[in-house]
Amino acid sequence: MGGKRMLYALMLLALVGVVQAAIPTTLSQSVSPASGTQYGSAKPTFTCYYYYNTNTNGTGPVQGAFVQVILDGTNYTAAYSPNGVSNGYIFSGATLYAGAHSWYCYAFASGYQYQIGPTQTYTVLPQSGGGGGGGRHYLVEPTEQMPVGDAWTVAVAIIAILGLGIGYFILKETLTMTVTRPRKKRK
């Protein structure tokens, strides 16, 4: 029975350790050119800002992370660009044509909380009149909804609380078990 108790205790400690291991992060995203840019004059640049937030080290960019821009269902790797103030991960390798295009960022680094940004829509208007390249890029704000990253944080917190509750009852049960010894036979 002692081995079983030890296994339950180790499982509980592992669960608590996994929940506490990730350094908190934030993710914001932007795209340029902004509205008013000529259609076809430039490829949009998508930027993902993946930052850590700690009490001891303050806030700063998470370097060496795996960051992707998901554009119209296709994953593109974003490269870190330490350009002074923003320090973001950028992707600018896609030419977008007239229509609505959905996109968001995904960021992960070992030891840090992963993030998934809210889906946004980038709309490119068709060329106007005589084909002179008069279409323009416009960024359409996402609808009011709970950001996906926040939803994942809530889900992980609920799972952690449930795990701790289950772990408590398992540990309590194993510690309160009594070992039954065989009775001596009377003669």
C-alpha positions as CSV (number, residue, x, y, z in Angstrom):
1,M,0.0,0.0,0.0
2,G,2.9,2.4,0.7
3,G,3.9,2.4,-3.0
4,K,0.3,3.3,-4.0
5,R,0.3,6.3,-1.7
6,M,3.6,7.4,-3.0
7,L,2.4,7.2,-6.6
8,Y,-0.7,9.3,-5.7
9,A,1.4,11.9,-3.9
10,L,3.8,12.1,-6.9
11,M,0.9,12.5,-9.3
12,L,-0.5,15.4,-7.2
13,L,2.9,17.1,-7.0
14,A,3.4,16.7,-10.8
15,L,0.0,18.3,-11.4
16,V,0.7,21.2,-9.1
17,G,4.1,21.6,-10.8
18,V,2.7,21.7,-14.3
19,V,0.2,24.3,-13.4
20,Q,2.8,26.6,-11.7
21,A,5.6,26.1,-14.2
22,A,4.5,28.5,-17.0
23,I,5.6,32.1,-16.9
24,P,2.6,34.4,-17.6
25,T,2.5,36.0,-21.1
26,T,0.4,38.3,-23.2
27,L,-0.1,38.4,-27.0
28,S,-1.2,41.3,-29.1
29,Q,-1.3,41.5,-32.9
30,S,-1.3,44.1,-35.6
31,V,-1.1,44.4,-39.4
32,S,0.1,47.1,-41.8
33,P,-0.3,48.8,-44.2
34,A,-3.3,50.4,-42.6
35,S,-6.4,51.5,-44.5
36,G,-5.8,53.7,-47.5
37,T,-2.8,51.8,-48.9
38,Q,-3.0,51.2,-52.7
39,Y,-4.0,47.6,-53.6
40,G,-1.1,45.5,-54.7
41,S,1.5,48.1,-53.7
42,A,2.8,46.1,-50.7
43,K,2.3,42.8,-49.0
44,P,0.7,43.2,-45.6
45,T,3.0,42.8,-42.6
46,F,1.5,40.8,-39.7
47,T,3.1,41.4,-36.3
48,C,2.7,39.3,-33.2
49,Y,3.8,40.8,-29.9
50,Y,4.6,37.9,-27.4
51,Y,5.6,39.3,-24.0
52,Y,6.3,37.8,-20.6
53,N,5.0,39.3,-17.4
54,T,6.7,38.6,-14.1
55,N,6.9,40.3,-10.8
56,T,10.7,39.9,-10.6
57,N,11.7,40.6,-14.2
58,G,8.9,43.0,-15.3
59,T,7.7,42.8,-18.8
60,G,9.6,42.0,-22.0
61,P,9.6,40.2,-25.3
62,V,9.8,36.4,-25.3
63,Q,12.8,35.7,-27.5
64,G,13.4,32.4,-29.3
65,A,9.7,31.5,-29.3
66,F,7.8,29.5,-31.9
67,V,5.3,32.0,-33.4
68,Q,3.0,31.5,-36.3
69,V,0.6,33.7,-38.2
70,I,-2.4,31.6,-39.3
71,L,-3.7,33.3,-42.5
72,D,-6.8,31.9,-44.2
73,G,-6.2,28.6,-42.5
74,T,-2.5,28.3,-43.6
75,N,0.3,28.5,-41.0
76,Y,3.2,30.8,-41.6
77,T,6.3,31.1,-39.4
78,A,6.9,34.6,-38.1
79,A,10.4,35.8,-37.5
80,Y,11.6,37.8,-34.4
81,S,12.4,41.4,-35.2
82,P,14.1,43.2,-32.4
83,N,13.3,46.7,-33.8
84,G,13.6,48.8,-30.7
85,V,10.3,49.5,-29.0
86,S,8.0,46.8,-30.5
87,N,10.2,43.7,-30.5
88,G,7.6,41.6,-32.4
89,Y,7.5,38.5,-34.6
90,I,6.6,39.4,-38.2
91,F,5.4,37.7,-41.3
92,S,5.0,39.5,-44.6
93,G,5.3,36.8,-47.3
94,A,1.8,36.7,-48.6
95,T,0.2,38.8,-51.3
96,L,-3.5,39.2,-50.6
97,Y,-6.1,39.7,-53.3
98,A,-9.6,41.3,-53.1
99,G,-11.8,39.8,-50.4
100,A,-11.9,39.1,-46.7
101,H,-9.0,37.3,-45.1
102,S,-9.0,35.9,-41.6
103,W,-5.8,35.7,-39.5
104,Y,-4.5,35.4,-36.0
105,C,-1.2,34.7,-34.1
106,Y,-0.1,31.6,-32.2
107,A,2.9,31.8,-29.8
108,F,4.7,29.2,-27.7
109,A,8.0,29.1,-25.9
110,S,9.2,26.4,-23.4
111,G,8.5,27.5,-19.8
112,Y,6.1,30.2,-20.9
113,Q,2.3,30.3,-21.1
114,Y,1.3,29.8,-24.8
115,Q,-1.1,32.3,-26.4
116,I,-3.6,32.2,-29.3
117,G,-4.8,35.6,-30.5
118,P,-8.3,36.5,-31.5
119,T,-9.3,35.9,-35.1
120,Q,-9.3,39.2,-37.1
121,T,-10.4,40.0,-40.6
122,Y,-8.2,41.8,-43.1
123,T,-10.3,43.0,-46.1
124,V,-8.8,44.0,-49.4
125,L,-11.2,45.9,-51.7
126,P,-11.4,45.0,-55.4
127,Q,-9.8,47.4,-57.9
128,S,-12.1,50.2,-58.7
129,G,-12.9,51.3,-62.3
130,G,-10.4,50.8,-65.3
131,G,-8.0,48.5,-63.6
132,G,-5.7,51.2,-62.4
133,G,-4.8,49.5,-59.1
134,G,-7.2,51.7,-57.1
135,G,-8.2,49.0,-54.5
136,R,-7.3,49.6,-50.9
137,H,-6.4,47.6,-47.8
138,Y,-8.7,48.0,-44.7
139,L,-8.4,46.4,-41.3
140,V,-11.8,45.4,-39.9
141,E,-11.9,45.1,-36.1
142,P,-12.9,41.7,-34.7
143,T,-16.4,41.4,-33.3
144,E,-16.8,41.6,-29.5
145,Q,-16.0,38.2,-28.1
146,M,-13.8,36.6,-25.5
147,P,-10.3,36.4,-26.9
148,V,-9.3,32.8,-27.5
149,G,-6.2,33.2,-25.3
150,D,-8.3,34.2,-22.3
151,A,-10.7,31.3,-22.9
152,W,-7.7,28.9,-22.9
153,T,-6.5,30.4,-19.6
154,V,-9.9,30.0,-18.0
155,A,-10.1,26.4,-19.3
156,V,-6.6,25.5,-17.9
157,A,-7.5,27.2,-14.5
158,I,-10.7,25.1,-14.3
159,I,-8.8,21.9,-15.1
160,A,-6.1,22.7,-12.6
161,I,-8.7,23.4,-9.9
162,L,-10.5,20.1,-10.7
163,G,-7.2,18.3,-10.7
164,L,-6.3,19.7,-7.3
165,G,-9.7,18.8,-5.9
166,I,-9.5,15.2,-7.2
167,G,-5.9,15.0,-6.0
168,Y,-6.9,16.1,-2.6
169,F,-9.5,13.4,-2.3
170,I,-7.2,10.7,-3.6
171,L,-4.5,11.8,-1.2
172,K,-6.9,12.0,1.7
173,E,-8.3,8.5,0.9
174,T,-4.8,7.0,0.7
175,L,-3.7,8.6,4.0
176,T,-6.8,7.5,5.9
177,M,-6.6,3.9,4.7
178,T,-5.9,1.5,7.5
179,V,-3.7,-1.5,6.9
180,T,-5.5,-4.6,8.0
181,R,-3.4,-7.2,9.6
182,P,-4.4,-10.8,9.7
183,R,-5.8,-11.9,13.1
184,K,-4.0,-14.5,15.1
185,K,-5.9,-17.7,15.4
186,R,-6.9,-18.6,18.9
187,K,-6.2,-22.1,20.0
